[in-house]
Amino acid sequence: MSAQLPACQLLERQQSDYSHHFAIAPPLDAWLMDHTLGAVSGDLSVVEAWGERGKLAGSPFALSASFERAVLFWPKALKLGIWWVEWLCEVLPEGAPLEIVGEHNGGIKRVPKVLEELGMACDKLDNARRCSLYATRTVKRVREAEQSAWQPFDALGLELVSHPGVFGHGKLDEGTQLLLESLEGQLPKAPRRILDMGCGDGIISAWLANKGHAVTAVDVSDFAVEATRRTLAANGLEGRVLQSDVYSALDDETFDLIISNPPFHQERDISYGPSQRLIQKAPAHLARGGQFVIVANGFLPYPALLESSFGSFEVLADNRRFRVYAASK
């Protein structure tokens, strides 16, 4: 089986044997899964895909396996890329081989400067398919990234804690703000069981918990899960936070209200798959009379999905860029 994604195709044409490498923050590519020892990713769907092939896989926050060489897939977010390099310098032996690969439109050309600033060597191994591949070796560092990468900021009277790569990192997203404004007068004062789907840095969960509601927050990203836990703790609030690929960790649980600002990007690509599952499976996770509320860019094709899943819906707010949709079971 040949690699399908450009960065993986660049690796495939190398003379290197990647069977002893861990793929770090990798895409889902069958060739890559078959030709690497394991994977480390904050994305639950990636960890599960490697696990289904009998490979070692885990989150950077709960990794039980050890490894001695790695290939990092450079992320779009520069600060997240730096965090991964520093994390690898901590978990790998000093002088361990590290390759870094990525697409040109994803910021891979920044890598030589990043490595120079970190005191690491940099050799360019290859350049093809609008991708580049670099080689370096880990250095021993007094790592400050673990704490310095977590960025606190204030919004809506709450202290939020975010991390590079988490949606809306370091700021309150305009769509989320419209969503919460539209809910301000709609939420009952009596506590409700509420699911925050795609919790990000935890702004929605903290806002709801601060009003006394019983919140369950889920996200496919372990970075987001950790950020939400930190946000709730920073405000002295309680809530259940789970890593979940949409509803995968929730079994047949039901809620009085499901709220979401669902993503439609995976790195640079538009993907409606998670949002489609979010909407189509929502009725099964709503209690009788429960409500489903999402905010989305106005151009996204969610009205048809809402119509087919619920029979009808209403628009709670529309600022020409974002719309807040509501549907009831």
Secondary structure by P-SEA (a helix, b strand, c coil): cccccaaaaaaaaccccccccccccccccaaaaacccccccccaaaaaaaaaacbbbbcccccccccccccccccccaaaaaaaaaaaaaacccccbbbbbbcccccccaaaaaaaaacbbbbbccccccbbbbbbbbcccccccccccbbbbbcccbbbbbcccccccccccaaaaaaaaaaccccccccccccccccccaaaaaaaaaaccbbbbbbccaaaaaaaaaaaaaacbbbbbbbcccccccccccccbbbbbccccccccccaaaaaaaaaaccccccccbbbbbbcccccccaaaaaaaccccccccccccbbbbbbcc
